[in-house]
Amino acid sequence: MSLATLADVLQPALKGGYAVGGLVTLGWEDMRAFVRAAEAEDCPVILQAGPGCRAHTPLPVLGKMFRHLAEEASVPVVAHLDHGYTFEDCRQALDSGFTSLMFDGSRKPLQQNIDETAAIAEMAHKAGISCEGEIGFVGYDNGEESLGTDPGEAANFARDTGVDAMAISCGNVHLQKDQSGGLDAARIAAVQALTDVPLVIHGGSGVPATQRRSLAQTTNICKFNIGTELRMAFGAALRMAVNKDPDRFDRVEILKDTHDPVMEATRAILRNLRTSSV
């Protein structure tokens, strides 16, 4: 079995100067391709069930899917709840076999975020699993604006919650379809100067690959969440699979054709986070 907690994979990354991919899943086809890519690159992987995924597939089912893939994998696999918004979200994920809980209280007042995150971290740690929290709201491309993380607040948050990883807002946004953005290196350095907890970047698809690689090697950023970039790869592969044979109707046969393109796109992302060249 290669089931791992978030701390299991991020602490070696923190010491080794690399980052682990937190890959946002939507279904069996992409999560299986993500694990196969990690095996091909001989690196750990974090399978993430976000709100969109949970709206489509119940958490108990996702937990079984993640754990099955982990048990068959030759590399560490983390079963991670992404953007749990309530204590009940996190409790259900824990009961469903997840090994990492991400509680997102970033829209809430600072002390409320600290108190609620600390309670979830305590629950997770009592169960022997990990907890990620978020300080500083990360917005959405062409939507809600990000609110940059205050370094002093981040230090208090890390100290008072006991989280195993801390997501920060430093120029990153969710759902960006290109890599025209970039992260605020000065803000990252200021946060890192006040805390030694592994840092997480949500909205990693919008960060240029060269900056992702550089920050993985030179900062405490140990996890980049990648969703949009891989959903675009899946969508392109699916369109090609559907269009190449108008008479084909069996969805299993059609979906098989998405595996290799998604796996190769994932391999490139994972390799970039661990090596000096793409």
C-alpha positions as CSV (number, residue, x, y, z in Angstrom):
1,M,0.0,0.0,0.0
2,S,1.3,3.5,-0.9
3,L,-1.4,5.5,0.9
4,A,0.3,8.6,2.4
5,T,-0.6,11.7,4.4
6,L,0.1,15.2,3.2
7,A,2.9,15.6,5.9
8,D,4.4,12.3,4.6
9,V,5.1,13.8,1.2
10,L,5.6,17.5,2.0
11,Q,8.2,17.2,4.7
12,P,10.7,15.4,2.3
13,A,9.9,18.0,-0.3
14,L,10.6,20.8,2.1
15,K,14.0,19.3,2.9
16,G,14.8,18.3,-0.6
17,G,14.0,21.5,-2.5
18,Y,11.1,20.3,-4.7
19,A,7.4,20.4,-4.8
20,V,4.6,17.8,-5.1
21,G,1.6,18.2,-7.5
22,G,-1.8,18.6,-5.9
23,L,-3.8,17.4,-8.9
24,V,-7.5,18.3,-9.0
25,T,-9.6,15.3,-10.0
26,L,-13.0,15.1,-11.6
27,G,-13.4,11.4,-12.3
28,W,-11.9,8.0,-12.6
29,E,-10.2,8.6,-15.9
30,D,-8.1,11.6,-14.8
31,M,-7.2,10.3,-11.3
32,R,-6.0,7.0,-12.8
33,A,-3.9,8.9,-15.4
34,F,-2.5,11.1,-12.6
35,V,-1.3,8.1,-10.6
36,R,0.2,6.4,-13.7
37,A,2.1,9.6,-14.5
38,A,3.5,9.7,-10.9
39,E,4.6,6.1,-11.2
40,A,6.3,6.9,-14.5
41,E,8.1,9.8,-12.9
42,D,8.7,7.9,-9.6
43,C,7.3,10.7,-7.5
44,P,4.5,11.1,-5.0
45,V,1.2,12.6,-6.0
46,I,-1.7,14.3,-4.2
47,L,-5.2,13.4,-5.6
48,Q,-7.6,16.2,-4.7
49,A,-11.4,16.1,-4.5
50,G,-12.6,19.7,-4.8
51,P,-16.1,21.1,-4.6
52,G,-16.9,20.4,-8.3
53,C,-15.8,16.8,-8.0
54,R,-17.8,16.3,-4.8
55,A,-20.9,17.7,-6.4
56,H,-20.6,15.0,-9.1
57,T,-19.5,12.0,-7.0
58,P,-20.1,11.5,-3.2
59,L,-17.2,11.7,-0.9
60,P,-17.5,8.1,0.3
61,V,-17.2,6.9,-3.3
62,L,-14.2,9.2,-3.9
63,G,-12.5,8.0,-0.8
64,K,-12.7,4.4,-2.0
65,M,-11.5,5.3,-5.5
66,F,-8.5,7.2,-4.1
67,R,-7.6,4.4,-1.7
68,H,-7.9,1.8,-4.4
69,L,-5.5,3.6,-6.6
70,A,-3.1,4.2,-3.7
71,E,-3.1,0.5,-2.7
72,E,-2.2,-0.5,-6.2
73,A,0.4,2.3,-6.8
74,S,4.2,2.0,-6.5
75,V,4.5,5.6,-5.3
76,P,3.0,7.5,-2.3
77,V,-0.5,8.7,-3.0
78,V,-2.3,11.3,-0.8
79,A,-6.2,11.2,-0.7
80,H,-6.8,14.9,-0.1
81,L,-10.0,17.0,0.5
82,D,-9.6,20.3,-1.4
83,H,-11.5,23.3,-0.2
84,G,-13.6,21.8,2.6
85,Y,-15.8,24.8,3.7
86,T,-17.3,23.3,6.8
87,F,-16.4,21.1,9.7
88,E,-18.9,18.5,8.3
89,D,-17.2,18.5,4.9
90,C,-14.0,17.6,6.7
91,R,-15.5,15.1,9.1
92,Q,-17.2,13.3,6.1
93,A,-13.9,13.2,4.3
94,L,-12.1,11.7,7.3
95,D,-14.8,9.1,7.7
96,S,-14.5,8.3,4.0
97,G,-10.8,7.4,4.3
98,F,-9.1,10.6,3.2
99,T,-5.6,11.1,4.5
100,S,-5.5,14.9,4.3
101,L,-8.1,17.6,4.9
102,M,-7.9,21.1,3.5
103,F,-10.2,23.6,5.3
104,D,-10.8,26.8,3.5
105,G,-11.7,29.6,6.0
106,S,-10.0,32.3,3.9
107,R,-13.1,34.4,3.5
108,K,-13.7,34.5,7.2
109,P,-12.3,37.0,9.8
110,L,-8.8,36.0,10.9
111,Q,-9.6,34.8,14.4
112,Q,-12.5,32.7,13.2
113,N,-10.4,31.2,10.4
114,I,-7.7,30.4,13.0
115,D,-10.2,28.9,15.5
116,E,-12.0,26.7,12.9
117,T,-8.9,25.6,11.2
118,A,-7.3,24.7,14.5
119,A,-10.3,22.5,15.4
120,I,-10.1,20.6,12.1
121,A,-6.3,20.2,12.4
122,E,-6.8,18.7,15.9
123,M,-9.5,16.3,14.5
124,A,-7.2,15.3,11.7
125,H,-4.1,14.8,13.9
126,K,-6.1,12.7,16.4
127,A,-7.0,10.4,13.4
128,G,-3.4,10.3,12.2
129,I,-3.9,12.3,9.1
130,S,-2.9,15.8,7.9
131,C,-4.5,19.2,7.6
132,E,-3.9,22.1,5.2
133,G,-5.3,25.6,5.9
134,E,-5.5,28.8,3.9
135,I,-4.7,32.4,5.0
136,G,-5.3,35.2,2.4
137,F,-8.1,34.7,-0.1
138,V,-7.2,33.3,-3.5
139,G,-9.6,34.7,-6.1
140,Y,-10.7,33.6,-9.6
141,D,-9.7,34.5,-13.1
142,N,-12.1,37.2,-14.3
143,G,-14.0,36.9,-11.0
144,E,-13.4,37.6,-7.4
145,E,-10.1,39.4,-6.7
146,S,-7.4,37.8,-4.6
147,L,-6.5,39.3,-1.2
148,G,-2.8,38.9,-0.6
149,T,-1.6,37.1,2.5
150,D,-0.3,39.3,5.3
151,P,3.0,37.8,6.5
152,G,2.3,38.6,10.2
153,E,-1.2,37.1,10.0
154,A,0.3,34.0,8.3
155,A,2.8,33.6,11.1
156,N,0.0,33.7,13.7
157,F,-2.1,31.4,11.6
158,A,0.6,28.8,11.3
159,R,1.5,29.0,15.0
160,D,-2.0,28.8,16.3
161,T,-3.6,26.3,14.0
162,G,-0.8,23.6,13.9
163,V,-1.5,23.0,10.2
164,D,0.8,20.7,8.2
165,A,0.7,23.0,5.2
166,M,-0.5,26.6,4.6
167,A,-2.0,27.9,1.4
168,I,-1.2,31.6,0.7
169,S,-2.3,34.3,-1.7
170,C,0.5,36.0,-3.5
171,G,-0.7,36.8,-7.0
172,N,-2.2,33.4,-7.8
173,V,-5.8,32.9,-9.0
174,H,-8.0,29.9,-9.6
175,L,-9.2,28.9,-13.1
176,Q,-6.6,30.7,-15.2
177,K,-6.3,29.2,-18.6
178,D,-2.9,30.5,-19.5
179,Q,0.4,31.2,-17.7
180,S,0.5,34.9,-18.2
181,G,0.5,35.6,-14.5
182,G,3.3,35.3,-11.9
183,L,3.7,35.1,-8.2
184,D,4.9,37.9,-5.8
185,A,8.3,36.7,-4.8
186,A,8.7,39.4,-2.2
187,R,5.5,38.4,-0.4
188,I,6.5,34.8,-0.5
189,A,9.9,35.7,1.1
190,A,8.2,37.8,3.8
191,V,5.8,34.9,4.7
192,Q,8.7,32.4,4.7
193,A,10.8,34.6,6.9
194,L,8.2,34.3,9.7
195,T,7.2,30.6,9.4
196,D,8.7,27.3,8.4
197,V,5.5,25.4,7.5
198,P,5.3,24.0,4.0
199,L,3.6,26.5,1.7
200,V,0.9,25.8,-0.9
201,I,-0.1,27.6,-4.1
202,H,-3.7,27.2,-5.2
203,G,-4.3,28.2,-8.8
204,G,-1.0,26.8,-9.9
205,S,-2.1,26.4,-13.5
206,G,-1.7,30.2,-14.0
207,V,1.9,30.3,-12.7
208,P,4.5,30.0,-15.5
209,A,6.2,26.6,-15.4
210,T,9.7,28.2,-15.1
211,Q,8.6,30.1,-11.9
212,R,6.9,27.0,-10.5
213,R,10.2,25.1,-10.9
214,S,12.3,27.9,-9.5
215,L,10.1,28.4,-6.4
216,A,9.9,24.7,-5.7
217,Q,13.7,24.7,-5.6
218,T,14.4,27.9,-3.7
219,T,11.4,28.5,-1.3
220,N,9.2,26.6,1.2
221,I,6.5,26.2,-1.5
222,C,6.1,22.4,-1.5
223,K,2.8,22.0,-3.2
224,F,1.3,23.4,-6.4
225,N,-2.4,22.8,-7.0
226,I,-3.0,22.1,-10.7
227,G,-6.5,21.8,-12.0
228,T,-7.4,23.9,-15.1
229,E,-4.2,23.0,-17.0
230,L,-5.1,19.3,-16.8
231,R,-8.8,19.7,-17.4
232,M,-7.9,21.5,-20.6
233,A,-5.7,18.5,-21.6
234,F,-8.5,16.1,-20.8
235,G,-11.0,18.2,-22.8
236,A,-8.7,18.4,-25.8
237,A,-8.2,14.6,-25.7
238,L,-11.9,13.9,-25.3
239,R,-12.8,16.1,-28.3
240,M,-10.3,14.3,-30.4
241,A,-11.5,10.9,-29.3
242,V,-15.2,11.8,-30.1
243,N,-14.5,13.4,-33.4
244,K,-12.2,10.8,-34.9
245,D,-15.0,8.3,-35.3
246,P,-18.6,9.7,-35.5
247,D,-20.0,6.2,-35.4
248,R,-18.4,5.3,-32.1
249,F,-20.7,5.5,-29.2
250,D,-19.3,3.3,-26.4
251,R,-18.1,5.8,-23.8
252,V,-15.6,3.4,-22.3
253,E,-13.9,3.1,-25.6
254,I,-14.0,6.8,-26.1
255,L,-12.6,7.6,-22.6
256,K,-9.8,5.2,-23.1
257,D,-8.3,7.5,-25.6
258,T,-8.0,10.3,-23.0
259,H,-5.6,8.3,-20.8
260,D,-2.3,8.7,-22.6
261,P,-2.6,12.4,-23.5
262,V,-3.6,13.3,-19.9
263,M,-0.9,11.0,-18.5
264,E,1.8,12.7,-20.6
265,A,0.6,16.2,-19.7
266,T,0.7,15.2,-16.1
267,R,4.2,13.7,-16.4
268,A,5.5,17.0,-17.7
269,I,4.0,19.0,-14.8
270,L,5.3,16.6,-12.1
271,R,8.8,16.4,-13.7
272,N,9.0,20.2,-13.8
273,L,8.4,20.5,-10.1
274,R,11.2,18.1,-9.2
275,T,14.0,18.8,-11.7
276,S,16.1,21.6,-13.2
277,S,14.6,21.2,-16.6
278,V,11.1,20.7,-18.0
